[in-house]
Amino acid sequence: MTNKFPKFHPKHLAWLMPLMLSAIMSGTISCFNMWMNLGFIDGFLSIWLHAWSISWLVAFPLILVMLPLVRKFLMKFIVLPNE
């Protein structure tokens, strides 16, 4: 079985990973919050997609900025195997 999907160079993981994670997280959270606050009302899907698109526009740039900062902060508490 061969994979027919396009292959990306590993250097693209720096933006592909945040892209996928921000889409999944913002979509899931916006859907859950809307469901908890409004229930499954008429037009739920269209309202949710609009809310998701706006929240994703915030989430993706935010994760691009915050990920290196969080990684740098956490490295202060990590012991690497060679140390």
Phi and psi in degrees as a GROMACS rama.xvg file:
@    title "Ramachandran Plot"
@    xaxis  label "Phi"
@    yaxis  label "Psi"
@TYPE xy
-107.574  148.584  THR-2
-89.9964  119.898  ASN-3
-97.8869  6.3998  LYS-4
-76.1337  149.304  PHE-5
-65.0633  146.983  PRO-6
-100.504  139.941  LYS-7
-106.86  151.212  PHE-8
-71.1971  143.67  HIS-9
-55.6463  -24.6542  PRO-10
-63.4985  -21.2118  LYS-11
-78.536  -8.49443  HIS-12
-61.9888  -24.955  LEU-13
-61.2251  -28.3698  ALA-14
-114.878  -24.0439  TRP-15
-69.2624  -41.3182  LEU-16
-62.9378  -51.0227  MET-17
-61.5272  -34.1013  PRO-18
-60.2152  -49.9889  LEU-19
-67.9247  -45.3333  MET-20
-64.7382  -41.4013  LEU-21
-67.1966  -35.9497  SER-22
-66.0219  -46.1015  ALA-23
-65.2052  -48.8446  ILE-24
-68.1424  -46.9032  MET-25
-66.5511  -37.0981  SER-26
-66.3792  -44.9025  GLY-27
-65.2702  -47.5361  THR-28
-68.0505  -42.4488  ILE-29
-65.6628  -37.2435  SER-30
-66.3887  -46.6375  CYS-31
-62.8748  -46.2334  PHE-32
-62.2017  -41.0364  ASN-33
-66.2687  -41.5055  MET-34
-62.9743  -42.6913  TRP-35
-66.7312  -36.1958  MET-36
-85.8691  -35.3979  ASN-37
-116.331  -20.3864  LEU-38
76.976  -175.799  GLY-39
-85.483  81.8674  PHE-40
-83.2064  168.461  ILE-41
-61.3629  135.503  ASP-42
77.8801  16.6329  GLY-43
-53.8302  -47.6106  PHE-44
-61.256  -45.6277  LEU-45
-68.7902  -39.9211  SER-46
-64.9686  -43.7485  ILE-47
-64.0136  -43.3371  TRP-48
-61.409  -36.9275  LEU-49
-66.2312  -47.2176  HIS-50
-62.0088  -40.3052  ALA-51
-63.6841  -43.9661  TRP-52
-61.5652  -39.2979  SER-53
-69.4553  -43.8201  ILE-54
-67.2105  -33.2713  SER-55
-69.02  -34.8913  TRP-56
-62.92  -25.6588  LEU-57
-86.5115  -43.1087  VAL-58
-66.0603  -42.9816  ALA-59
-64.7479  -51.859  PHE-60
-63.1502  -34.9132  PRO-61
-62.5471  -44.1109  LEU-62
-69.3321  -33.085  ILE-63
-63.0829  -36.7363  LEU-64
-79.7059  -43.7715  VAL-65
-78.7357  -30.3693  MET-66
-57.5781  -48.6658  LEU-67
-64.0765  -34.9784  PRO-68
-67.9343  -42.9815  LEU-69
-66.0019  -41.9176  VAL-70
-60.3466  -44.6128  ARG-71
-62.9783  -42.8193  LYS-72
-62.934  -46.1429  PHE-73
-68.8404  -27.2228  LEU-74
-64.8235  -18.8445  MET-75
-68.5258  -18.4828  LYS-76
-112.258  5.99309  PHE-77
-106.16  135.215  ILE-78
-102.751  119.341  VAL-79
-78.9664  149.145  LEU-80
-57.3189  -30.7735  PRO-81
-83.8239  -3.39087  ASN-82
